Amino acid sequence: MIEQLLRFLTEGGVHSYEDLAKRLSISMPLLEMMLEDLSRLGYLRPADSDCGTHCSSCSIGSCSITGPGRLWALTDKGAKAAARLD
């Protein structure tokens, strides 16, 4: 299931926690745990620490980092791992 989550994240674009949980047929707490595991293993990184004044050039456009959930970005290690899954 964590491999399927990694595949979804490589599709590009923005995915809400609700959308990912629904696509995986899992609870929100389980999704959050899986995202934290992928981060701990180096496949994802929290993007909210990198935003600062970069929002004007962000490819996402407008977002609400202070809302529920977090903003994640795929690392190079995550992208390589996802490519091996195909």
N, C-alpha and C positions, 0 to 999 in steps of 0.2 A: 504494500500500500504506500509506503514511503517513496518507492520508485515511481509510482503513478503520480504522486504529488510533485515530484521533481520534474516529471514530463510536463505536467500542467504548467508549472512555473516557467518552463522554457518556451512556451507558446508565445511569449511576449505580451505586452499590454499590461493592464492593471487587473488584478483579480481580488475581489473582496473575500474576506474570511467566510462570509455566508455562502458565496458562490463555490469556493473550494470545498467547504464542508459538505455542501449539497452534492457536488460532483463526486466526492469520495464516499458519500453516504455515511459520514461520521459526525460526531458531536464537535462543537466548537472547542471545548477543552482538549479533546484529543488532537484536533488540528493544531492548536497552539503548541501542544507538546511536541508534535512532529516538526513544526517549524523551528522550535527551539533546538531540537535534536540536530536538524540539518545545519543550523547555525553553529552549534557546538562542534560539529564535525568539519566545519569549514566550507560547506556547500552554499550557505546563504550568509549574508551579513545584514544587520539592521541598517537601513538607508537613512533613518531619521537623524543619525549622528553626523551625516555628511551634508545635510541640506544647507543649513546656515543661510547664506545669502545667494545660494545657487538656484533658488526657486524660479527666477526669471528665465533661466535657460533649461529648466527641467523638461524632459521629454514627456513626462506624465501630464504636465499642465498644472491644473490646480488640484491640491489635495488637502486633506485635513489630518495632519500627523498627530494632532492632539486628541483625535477621536478614538473610538475603541479599535483595538487591533494595532498592528505596527506596519510600517512600510519596510519591505524586505527587498534586497537585490541579490541576484545570483552572482556568485563569485566565479572566477575562472575555473576553479576546481569543480564547482557545481555544473558549469556548462559542459566541461569535458566529461563528467560522469553521465550527464544526461545524453550526450552524443553517443556514448558507449551503449546506452540502453536501447537505442533504435536498431 
